[in-house]
């Protein structure tokens, strides 16, 4: 039985999405390692061939950090943004992969290679959605932007930052981020407060007859104080389902055997919530350093330097763009739940600018950031249709 013209068109769209994703995976784009020009060049060539408006984004130093696609309606209205990164995590030990990290092949219904899951398949899908919208004419209000970030896996989110500060770009009313995973729509995440801590002590010879409390001993005591710090649990009143978390993530100092160092550095990562924010995190950490300096005095006070701070965020299910995405998924018969994530994501950065975002709904995957990364293609038609329906809802096209 032959397929209908509509079904044939859908099949060709899916094949085109996979071809573009294949071409993107073939271009190495590891964050902070590879040149981003070639992978963005693949997208630029594809978009130019379809007359879809796009331009490169640069940071304040002039570095290339992303590509912005813009499809404008014919009258004023809110703009909505689809966001997917096209830089990737490193390969790790590539000899342990069962295929080359940049092969981009399709095998047994899986798209293979670094970036297949996070997030080159989503980038290809979003470009097709923009091209489809552009081909319909301008009969809608506002517009659709597609942000293709190549400074995401560095943790800088340079593409997003350049987009948000671009005077020529319309401020988005909301953002849908194309992270993979089909069981849930991520509508929130814990925030973070990160700091480095410098712990001091007199240096000296390890064999000296004089007993001195060294920087390593003092730093180890501080780690104990931080690990023992009491943190509140989830705040039922706020409706945020997770409590805060503090982790010491790095401890470095000293060299060789005969010298006790005069300084040890510690990295601290605190995951925050609406009821335990960055101020609370900093207060807790500084309290521990004051206690350390009183218990084990040193020539210089322990110094805390903030490195990064993002607020926690959470959308209600009836808030856009979460409502459009959840509704489209459920209308397609999927049992999808709204999730608040423990790790932070680019949605936290957007929340700091007052922009609501979802941060994950896509195809099933394996090996994300690990070995043998792959994305399932069996669910791609459904995921594409759900995103398309959500976009049409947000632009009032249905």
VMD Tcl script that draws the C-alpha trace (Angstrom):
set ca {
  {0.00 0.00 0.00}
  {1.52 3.31 -1.09}
  {1.93 6.15 1.36}
  {-0.04 9.37 1.08}
  {1.66 12.55 -0.21}
  {1.57 13.94 3.34}
  {3.26 10.83 4.75}
  {5.82 10.87 1.94}
  {6.60 14.49 2.77}
  {7.01 13.67 6.43}
  {9.34 10.80 5.58}
  {11.47 13.05 3.38}
  {11.64 15.67 6.15}
  {12.91 13.04 8.59}
  {15.51 11.85 6.08}
  {16.61 15.45 5.58}
  {16.89 16.03 9.34}
  {19.08 12.94 9.69}
  {21.25 13.95 6.71}
  {21.89 17.37 8.22}
  {22.62 15.85 11.63}
  {25.03 13.42 9.95}
  {26.86 16.31 8.29}
  {27.10 18.13 11.63}
  {28.48 15.10 13.47}
  {31.10 14.68 10.75}
  {32.53 18.08 11.76}
  {34.45 17.87 15.07}
  {33.27 20.67 17.36}
  {34.47 19.80 20.85}
  {33.97 22.73 23.20}
  {37.17 24.69 23.70}
  {39.14 22.34 21.42}
  {37.98 22.48 17.79}
  {37.39 25.33 15.37}
  {33.65 26.06 15.22}
  {33.72 27.56 11.73}
  {33.29 24.27 9.83}
  {30.28 23.01 11.82}
  {28.55 26.39 11.55}
  {29.46 26.44 7.87}
  {27.39 23.28 7.35}
  {24.39 25.01 8.90}
  {24.96 28.24 6.99}
  {25.10 26.43 3.67}
  {21.90 24.54 4.46}
  {20.02 27.65 5.60}
  {21.24 29.77 2.68}
  {20.02 27.17 0.20}
  {16.54 27.55 1.71}
  {16.63 31.36 2.00}
  {16.30 31.26 5.80}
  {17.65 34.39 7.48}
  {20.62 33.77 9.77}
  {23.75 35.47 11.09}
  {26.79 34.65 13.18}
  {27.12 35.69 16.81}
  {30.38 36.83 18.40}
  {31.34 37.54 21.98}
  {32.79 40.81 23.26}
  {36.29 39.66 22.26}
  {35.16 38.87 18.72}
  {35.23 35.09 19.08}
  {32.65 33.08 17.14}
  {30.11 31.72 19.64}
  {26.97 30.84 17.70}
  {24.52 31.21 14.86}
  {21.13 32.92 15.10}
  {18.28 32.02 12.76}
  {15.36 34.46 12.62}
  {11.95 33.99 11.00}
  {9.83 37.11 11.45}
  {6.06 37.41 11.19}
  {4.27 40.26 9.45}
  {3.07 42.05 12.58}
  {4.24 42.73 16.15}
  {4.06 39.95 18.69}
  {6.17 37.81 21.02}
  {9.25 35.99 19.77}
  {9.94 32.42 20.83}
  {13.28 30.66 20.62}
  {14.43 27.10 19.97}
  {17.94 26.52 21.31}
  {20.37 23.67 20.59}
  {24.13 23.52 21.01}
  {26.33 22.29 18.16}
  {29.55 22.14 20.12}
  {30.10 18.88 22.00}
  {31.80 17.22 24.91}
  {35.30 15.76 24.31}
  {35.61 12.18 23.06}
  {37.42 10.75 26.07}
  {39.37 7.62 25.15}
  {38.31 7.21 21.52}
  {39.93 3.74 21.36}
  {37.11 2.49 23.60}
  {34.43 3.57 21.13}
  {32.94 0.87 18.92}
  {32.66 3.42 16.09}
  {34.51 6.64 15.29}
  {33.18 9.61 17.31}
  {32.59 11.60 14.10}
  {31.18 8.83 11.91}
  {27.58 10.13 11.89}
  {26.38 6.76 10.64}
  {22.92 5.28 11.11}
  {23.01 1.74 12.46}
  {20.07 -0.35 13.66}
  {17.90 2.74 14.02}
  {20.49 4.79 15.92}
  {22.37 7.89 14.82}
  {25.97 7.42 15.97}
  {28.65 9.88 17.05}
  {29.58 12.65 19.45}
  {26.81 15.22 19.43}
  {24.15 12.85 18.10}
  {22.27 13.17 21.39}
  {23.68 16.47 22.69}
  {22.55 18.19 20.56}
  {23.22 18.08 16.81}
  {20.10 16.09 16.00}
  {18.02 18.72 17.81}
  {19.87 21.48 15.93}
  {19.05 19.82 12.61}
  {15.43 19.42 13.65}
  {15.12 23.06 14.74}
  {16.60 24.29 11.44}
  {13.98 22.29 9.56}
  {11.21 23.73 11.73}
  {12.46 27.25 10.98}
  {12.70 26.52 7.25}
  {9.17 25.09 7.25}
  {7.86 28.19 9.01}
  {9.69 30.49 6.59}
  {8.20 28.66 3.59}
  {4.65 29.33 4.81}
  {4.91 33.09 4.40}
  {4.73 35.72 7.12}
  {1.14 35.31 8.25}
  {1.79 35.30 11.98}
  {2.70 37.73 14.75}
  {6.10 37.96 16.40}
  {8.65 35.46 15.27}
  {10.71 32.34 15.79}
  {14.44 32.37 16.51}
  {16.74 29.36 16.52}
  {19.88 29.76 18.60}
  {22.73 27.41 17.69}
  {25.32 27.79 20.45}
  {28.96 26.72 19.96}
  {30.17 27.81 23.38}
  {27.89 25.65 25.54}
  {30.03 22.71 26.59}
  {32.73 25.07 27.80}
  {30.24 26.21 30.45}
  {30.44 29.77 29.12}
  {27.15 29.69 27.16}
  {28.74 32.31 24.95}
  {26.15 31.97 22.19}
  {23.28 32.53 24.59}
  {25.04 35.49 26.22}
  {25.75 37.07 22.82}
  {22.12 36.55 21.80}
  {20.76 38.13 24.96}
  {22.97 41.21 24.57}
  {22.52 41.60 20.80}
  {20.73 44.92 20.23}
  {19.33 43.69 16.91}
  {17.74 40.54 18.32}
  {14.18 40.51 19.68}
  {14.04 39.53 23.33}
  {12.46 36.05 23.53}
  {9.24 35.54 25.46}
  {10.43 32.01 26.18}
  {12.95 29.38 25.09}
  {12.70 25.65 24.35}
  {16.09 23.97 24.74}
  {16.70 20.82 22.72}
  {18.34 18.48 25.20}
  {17.43 14.80 24.60}
  {15.21 12.43 26.57}
  {11.58 11.57 25.87}
  {10.07 10.76 29.27}
  {9.93 14.27 30.67}
  {9.94 17.96 29.93}
  {12.43 19.72 32.19}
  {10.68 22.81 33.53}
  {13.12 23.78 36.26}
  {16.48 23.24 37.83}
  {18.47 24.00 40.93}
  {20.64 27.09 40.70}
  {24.28 27.25 41.65}
  {26.78 29.28 43.58}
  {30.43 28.44 42.96}
  {33.53 29.76 44.67}
  {37.23 29.16 45.06}
  {38.68 29.22 48.57}
  {42.32 30.08 49.33}
  {43.55 28.53 52.59}
  {46.86 29.90 53.92}
  {49.55 28.79 56.40}
  {53.28 29.35 56.89}
  {55.40 27.26 54.55}
  {58.31 25.23 55.83}
  {60.40 22.09 55.64}
  {58.48 18.88 56.23}
  {61.34 17.63 58.42}
  {61.54 20.71 60.63}
  {61.60 20.22 64.40}
  {59.07 23.05 64.67}
  {55.42 21.93 64.56}
  {53.26 24.11 62.28}
  {49.69 23.53 61.19}
  {50.11 23.50 57.42}
  {47.78 24.70 54.69}
  {46.84 21.14 53.73}
  {45.81 20.32 57.29}
  {43.82 23.56 57.54}
  {42.18 22.95 54.16}
  {41.27 19.40 55.13}
  {39.64 20.74 58.28}
  {37.66 23.24 56.18}
  {36.43 20.43 53.94}
  {35.24 18.64 57.07}
  {33.39 21.75 58.25}
  {31.74 22.18 54.85}
  {30.76 18.52 54.65}
  {29.21 18.76 58.10}
  {27.26 21.95 57.37}
  {23.52 21.51 57.79}
  {21.44 22.26 54.73}
  {17.65 22.55 54.63}
  {15.55 19.99 52.83}
  {12.96 20.72 50.13}
  {10.69 23.64 50.92}
  {7.13 22.40 50.63}
  {5.73 25.92 50.75}
  {7.57 26.98 47.60}
  {6.65 23.84 45.67}
  {10.28 23.36 44.62}
  {10.87 19.60 44.93}
  {14.62 19.55 45.63}
  {16.76 20.74 48.49}
  {20.15 22.46 48.22}
  {23.42 20.52 47.98}
  {27.05 21.45 48.77}
  {30.01 19.64 47.18}
  {33.76 20.23 47.40}
  {34.84 19.53 43.83}
  {38.59 20.30 43.85}
  {41.49 20.35 46.32}
  {44.90 21.39 45.07}
  {48.19 22.50 46.60}
  {51.67 21.36 47.44}
  {54.42 19.69 45.43}
  {56.99 17.01 46.16}
  {57.69 15.86 49.72}
  {60.04 18.18 51.57}
  {58.05 21.44 51.59}
  {54.74 22.15 53.30}
  {52.78 24.55 51.08}
  {51.71 28.00 52.19}
  {48.47 27.88 50.17}
  {45.84 25.31 49.21}
  {42.95 25.98 46.86}
  {39.49 24.48 47.20}
  {36.57 24.62 44.77}
  {33.07 24.57 46.22}
  {29.85 24.00 44.26}
  {26.54 24.74 46.01}
  {23.27 23.87 44.25}
  {20.68 26.40 45.32}
  {16.89 26.57 45.52}
  {14.35 29.39 45.77}
  {14.42 29.14 49.58}
  {18.22 28.71 49.80}
  {19.72 31.12 47.31}
  {23.20 32.39 46.45}
  {23.28 34.71 49.48}
  {22.50 31.79 51.77}
  {25.17 29.65 50.09}
  {27.82 32.34 50.47}
  {26.85 32.95 54.09}
  {27.19 29.25 54.90}
  {30.62 28.94 53.25}
  {31.97 32.12 54.82}
  {30.74 30.98 58.23}
  {32.80 27.80 57.83}
  {35.93 29.80 56.92}
  {35.48 32.08 59.94}
  {35.19 29.00 62.15}
  {38.36 27.57 60.58}
  {40.36 30.75 61.15}
  {39.25 30.90 64.79}
  {40.06 27.24 65.43}
  {43.35 27.09 63.48}
  {44.74 30.63 63.13}
  {47.01 31.54 60.19}
  {48.93 34.64 59.09}
  {46.27 35.46 56.48}
  {42.51 34.96 56.65}
  {40.91 32.35 54.42}
  {39.67 34.03 51.26}
  {36.47 33.19 49.37}
  {36.11 34.31 45.73}
  {32.79 33.84 43.95}
  {33.15 32.33 40.48}
  {29.58 31.93 39.24}
  {26.01 32.32 40.43}
  {22.74 31.36 38.74}
  {19.27 31.35 40.27}
  {17.08 28.28 40.55}
  {14.06 28.29 38.25}
  {10.81 26.41 37.86}
  {7.85 26.91 35.54}
  {4.35 25.84 36.36}
  {2.86 23.44 33.85}
  {0.45 26.12 32.63}
  {3.25 28.62 31.92}
  {4.65 29.04 28.44}
  {6.60 27.61 26.77}
  {6.24 24.59 29.07}
  {2.48 24.45 28.54}
  {2.76 24.25 24.75}
  {5.38 21.50 24.82}
  {3.65 19.42 27.50}
  {0.27 19.79 25.80}
  {1.68 18.77 22.42}
  {3.39 15.71 23.91}
  {0.27 14.59 25.77}
  {-1.90 15.18 22.69}
  {0.41 12.78 20.87}
  {-0.37 10.13 23.49}
  {2.88 10.34 25.44}
  {2.93 9.99 29.21}
  {5.30 12.90 29.79}
  {5.93 14.44 33.19}
  {7.25 17.85 34.11}
  {10.60 17.56 35.89}
  {12.75 19.83 38.01}
  {16.37 18.82 37.42}
  {19.09 18.57 40.03}
  {21.89 19.86 37.77}
  {21.79 23.40 36.46}
  {21.43 24.11 32.76}
  {21.15 27.00 30.34}
  {17.61 27.55 31.62}
  {19.18 28.95 34.80}
  {21.09 31.53 32.76}
  {17.87 32.52 31.01}
  {16.02 32.67 34.33}
  {18.58 35.21 35.50}
  {17.36 37.39 32.63}
  {13.69 36.80 33.44}
  {13.15 34.50 30.44}
  {11.19 31.26 31.03}
  {12.62 28.10 29.49}
  {12.20 24.37 29.23}
  {15.42 22.38 29.14}
  {14.88 18.98 27.69}
  {12.53 16.99 25.50}
  {13.92 14.97 22.64}
  {14.68 11.48 21.40}
  {15.96 8.68 23.64}
  {19.73 8.40 23.81}
  {22.74 6.51 25.13}
  {26.32 7.50 25.94}
  {25.75 11.23 26.35}
  {29.14 12.79 27.25}
  {30.47 9.23 27.40}
  {31.51 6.42 25.08}
  {29.45 5.42 22.01}
  {27.05 8.37 22.08}
  {23.97 7.66 20.01}
  {20.44 8.94 19.47}
  {17.40 6.84 18.65}
  {15.72 7.69 15.35}
  {12.56 5.63 15.78}
  {11.01 8.38 17.90}
  {12.25 11.29 15.75}
  {8.98 11.74 13.78}
  {6.98 12.03 17.01}
  {9.48 14.40 18.65}
  {9.57 16.56 15.52}
  {5.76 16.70 15.30}
  {5.48 17.62 18.99}
  {7.94 20.49 18.64}
  {6.18 21.64 15.49}
  {2.82 21.62 17.25}
  {4.28 23.53 20.20}
  {5.75 26.20 17.91}
  {2.46 26.55 16.06}
  {0.66 26.96 19.38}
  {3.09 29.62 20.60}
  {2.80 31.53 17.29}
  {-0.98 31.00 17.23}
  {-0.81 29.20 13.89}
  {-3.21 26.36 14.71}
}
mol new
graphics top color blue
foreach p $ca { graphics top sphere $p radius 0.5 }
foreach p [lrange $ca 0 end-1] q [lrange $ca 1 end] { graphics top cylinder $p $q radius 0.2 }
display resetview
